[in-house]
């Protein structure tokens, strides 16, 4: 997103299996820098249908946020999408 939080680019970076996905903060930051992004919104789904973030989700979100902050990029939110529901890290004050 740009400095006015307008979408610059939407990118699917990682694919996972039924119960896990490998996520690399470096690749997320690399894509953001290539677009000259000022901010990010992250999202992923849980095939189980449960939108509650796992310990791993919480951990990787903090790592991505820390990496982004070093590059002066804000993480505005991280959505976990379930079956008919979602979880927002920003709404829960976890960012």
Contact map, one row per residue, 1 for C-alpha under 8 A:
11111111100000000000000000000000000011111000000000000000000000000000000000000000000000000000000
11111111000000000000000000000000000111100000000000000000000000000000000000000000000000000000000
11111100000000000000000000000000000011100000000000000000000000000000000000000000000000000000000
11111100000000000000000000000000000000000000000000000000000000000000000000000000000000000000000
11111110000000000000000000000000000001100000000000000000000000000000000000000000000000000000000
11111111000000000000000000000000000000000000000000000000000000000000000000000000000000000000000
11001111110000000000000000000000000000000000000000000000000000000000000000000000000000000000000
11000111110000000000000000000000001010000000000000000000000000000000000000000000000000000000000
10000011111000000000000000000000001000000000000000000000000000000000000000000000000000000000000
00000011111100000000000000000000000000000000000000000000000000000000000000000000000000000000000
00000000111110000000000000000000000000000000000000000000000000000000000000000000000000000000000
00000000011111100000000000000000000000000000000000000000000000000000000000000000000000000000000
00000000001111100000000000110000000000000000000000000000000000000000000000000000000000000000000
00000000000111110000111000000000000000000000000000000000000000000000000000000000000000000000000
00000000000111111000110000000000000000000000000000000000000000000000000000000000000000000000000
00000000000001111111110000000000000000000000000000000000000000000000000000000000000000000000000
00000000000000111111100000000000000000000000000000000000000000000000000000000000000000000000000
00000000000000011111000000000000000000000000001000000000000000000000000000000000000000000000000
00000000000000011111100000000000000000000000011000000000000000000000000000000000000000000000000
00000000000000011111110000000000000000000000000000000000000000000000000000000000000000000000000
00000000000001111011111000000000000000000000000000000000000000000000000000000000000000000000000
00000000000001110001111100000000000000000000000000000000000000000000000000000000000000000000000
00000000000001000000111110000000000000000000000000000000000100000000000000000000000000000000000
00000000000000000000011111110000000000000000000000000000000000000000000000000000000000000000000
00000000000000000000001111111000000000000000000000000000000100110010000000000000000000000000000
00000000000000000000000111111100000000000000000000000000000000000010000000000000000000000000000
00000000000010000000000111111110000000000000000000000000000000000000000000000000000000000000000
00000000000010000000000111111111000000000000000000000000000000010000000000000000000000000000000
00000000000000000000000011111111100000000000000000000000000000010011000000000000000000000000000
00000000000000000000000001111111110000000000000000000000000000000000000000000000000000000000000
00000000000000000000000000111111111000000000000000000000000000000000000000000000000000000000000
00000000000000000000000000011111111111110000000000000000000000000000000000000000000000000000000
00000000000000000000000000001111111110000000000000000000000000000000000000000000000000000000000
00000000000000000000000000000111111110000000000000000000000000000000000000000000000000000000000
00000001100000000000000000000011111110000000000000000000000000000000000000000000000000000000000
01000000000000000000000000000001111111000000000000000000000000000000000000000000000000000000000
11100001000000000000000000000001111111110000000000000000000000000000000010000000000000000000000
11101000000000000000000000000001000111110000000000000000000000000000000111000000000000000000000
11101000000000000000000000000001000011111000000000000000000000000000000011110000000000000000000
10000000000000000000000000000001000011111100000000000000000000000000000011111000000000000000000
10000000000000000000000000000000000000111110000000000000000000000000000000111110000000000000000
00000000000000000000000000000000000000011111000000000000000000000000000000101110000000000000000
00000000000000000000000000000000000000001111100000000000000000000000000000000111100000000000000
00000000000000000000000000000000000000000111110000000000000000000000000000000011100000000000000
00000000000000000000000000000000000000000011111000100000000000000000000000000001110000000000000
00000000000000000010000000000000000000000001111111100000000000000000000000000001110000000000000
00000000000000000110000000000000000000000000111111000000000000000000000000000000011000000000000
00000000000000000000000000000000000000000000011111000000000000000000000000000000011000000000000
00000000000000000000000000000000000000000000011111100000000000000000000000000000111100000000000
00000000000000000000000000000000000000000000011111110000000000000000000000000000111010000000000
00000000000000000000000000000000000000000000110011111000000000000000000000000001111011100000000
00000000000000000000000000000000000000000000000001111100000000000000000000000001000001100000000
00000000000000000000000000000000000000000000000000111111110000000000000000000001000000100000000
00000000000000000000000000000000000000000000000000011111110000000000000000000000000000000000000
00000000000000000000000000000000000000000000000000001111111000000000000000000000000000000000000
00000000000000000000000000000000000000000000000000001111111100000000000000000000000000000000000
00000000000000000000000000000000000000000000000000001111111110000000000000000000000000000000000
00000000000000000000000000000000000000000000000000001111111111000000000000000000000000000000000
00000000000000000000000000000000000000000000000000000011111111100000000000000000000000000000000
00000000000000000000001010000000000000000000000000000001111111110000000000000000000000000000000
00000000000000000000000000000000000000000000000000000000111111111000000000000100000000000000000
00000000000000000000000000000000000000000000000000000000011111111100000000000000000000000000001
00000000000000000000000010000000000000000000000000000000001111111110000000000000000000000000000
00000000000000000000000010011000000000000000000000000000000111111111000000000000000000000000000
00000000000000000000000000000000000000000000000000000000000011111111100001100000000000000000001
00000000000000000000000000000000000000000000000000000000000001111111110000000000000000000000000
00000000000000000000000011001000000000000000000000000000000000111111111000000000000000000000000
00000000000000000000000000001000000000000000000000000000000000011111111111100000000000000000000
00000000000000000000000000000000000000000000000000000000000000001111111111000000000000000000000
00000000000000000000000000000000000000000000000000000000000000000111111110000000000000000000000
00000000000000000000000000000000000000000000000000000000000000000011111110000000000000000000000
00000000000000000000000000000000000001000000000000000000000000000001111111000000000000000000000
00000000000000000000000000000000000011110000000000000000000000000001111111100000000000000000000
00000000000000000000000000000000000001110000000000000000000000001001100111110000000000000000000
00000000000000000000000000000000000000111100000000000000000000001001000011111100000000000000001
00000000000000000000000000000000000000111000000000000000000000000000000001111100000000000100001
00000000000000000000000000000000000000011100000000000000000000000000000000111110000000011100001
00000000000000000000000000000000000000001110000000000000000010000000000000111111000000011100000
00000000000000000000000000000000000000001111000000000000000000000000000000001111100001111000000
00000000000000000000000000000000000000000011110000111000000000000000000000000111110001110000000
00000000000000000000000000000000000000000011110011100000000000000000000000000011111111100000000
00000000000000000000000000000000000000000000111111100000000000000000000000000001111111000000000
00000000000000000000000000000000000000000000001111100000000000000000000000000000111111000000000
00000000000000000000000000000000000000000000000010000000000000000000000000000000111111000000000
00000000000000000000000000000000000000000000000001100000000000000000000000000000111111100000000
00000000000000000000000000000000000000000000000000110000000000000000000000000011111111110000000
00000000000000000000000000000000000000000000000000111000000000000000000000000011100011111000000
00000000000000000000000000000000000000000000000000000000000000000000000000001111000001111111000
00000000000000000000000000000000000000000000000000000000000000000000000000001110000000111111111
00000000000000000000000000000000000000000000000000000000000000000000000000011100000000011111111
00000000000000000000000000000000000000000000000000000000000000000000000000000000000000011111110
00000000000000000000000000000000000000000000000000000000000000000000000000000000000000011111110
00000000000000000000000000000000000000000000000000000000000000000000000000000000000000001111111
00000000000000000000000000000000000000000000000000000000000000000000000000000000000000001111111
00000000000000000000000000000000000000000000000000000000000001001000000000111000000000001100111
